[in-house]
Amino acid sequence: MAYDFVLDELTQIIHYSFDGIVICDADGVILFQNPAYEQLTGLRAQDCVGRNLQELIDEGVIDKSVTFRVLREKKPMTIIQNFITGKKVLVSGVPIRDASGEIKKVVCNIRDLTTLNQLEKEILELEEQNQRVNRELEELKEKQDARKAIVAHDPKTKEVMERAMRVAQVNSVVLIQGESGVGKEGIVNLIHQYSNRSDKPLVRINCGAIPEQLLESELFGYESGSFTGASKTGKPGLFEIASAGTLFLDEIGDMPQQLQVKLLRVLQEYEITRVGGVKPVKIDVRIIAATNRNLDELVAQGKFREDLYYRLNIIPIVVPPLRERRDDIIPLVYHFLRNIKHTYGVNRMFSRDALESLREYDWPGNVRELQNLVERISLMINKPLINLQDIESEVKIGPARRSASHRPPQTVQQGQSLKEQLEEWERVIIRQSLSQFPSVRQAAKALQIDQSTLIRKMQKYRMKREVM
């Protein structure tokens, strides 16, 4: 009785199984198939049960039989089986043996490959969709990061960012001007990432850091055998490498005049010719140039081509120095402190008087100087709260180093002309600049005048300093 109950239960389980199940004898005759088999293959039980599998193969109903392979190999086997109905299934056959080890039956388990393939296709489509969404999220994150990388609390900085965002939507040449360390490269990144070229390369080159003879080949590339040491296959220049993207020409004011002529031609014709080549190559790049030098003065002095200046100065962006956007100073300090905590695991805070002293300082090195100072103090001062004395131990932030707007005005000297009083102020400014920088060259750069001009003024006021 118990045996009949178990047998009846097993029959029901097989009957309602999701997978197709077929049982054959040792001769390959089909003894049983469950309803799922008909649903998977389209073959009815009355058309199959009692028939030999070889007949179905001969009639083209099935292309092969796993049962015969199990009987031949005497072990479990799995094959892909095609049906006349157009179905394709995965069939696994398992031998059932008697007490003596002889195979008496073969149980076949059938799974629909058509459904599996469809599921696999849907999974692949979902994975592609997921990758696409991830790419879009990364691009969005990059764009968001470009804006977050620029701390803009001061109205002047906000105006620069708004101008950069508008400029990003067009492909015009952009000229970014500002003192060294004000963050010109951050504006370049912002423009590129919000432009329609954001998925293409942003290629950077410092025009003042590469010797003239190498700068030309770096920019324009060269043909094979153009000069000693040249690659036998030639080399594309940065204009070609930046194709469909953006080329950032940093320190454009230091570009040699010979190359200024060639750059002008590029801006006029949008084609280049490799060094040693004769065939022009069309290019599609957006050009952003930047400089910390006064190009108007360089043009007046004949050191920078006037026609190139006008070509570059289509959309000018002037990044003001940090001393002119003091509302950014304290937010920048907090921004750098967060980065230091994330990078080094060092948690530091600045006292109110320390922050106020940083806000009043002139910052001749601008944002870069502020960043370096915050990092140096945070790592060297081994306590959580940094005060004014800690800052003064690293940098001299006294009355002589603070902003002129924070110093009491000098009394007008009776009997002195305006020229004499202006010269007195000029003498003070030059003396302060020379005390802040290790060389005349760097002081002149900070004052945005030529080194020769500064030397003449030093001679006028009888000041001495080593020229470096």
Disulfide bonds with the S-S distance in Angstrom:
none
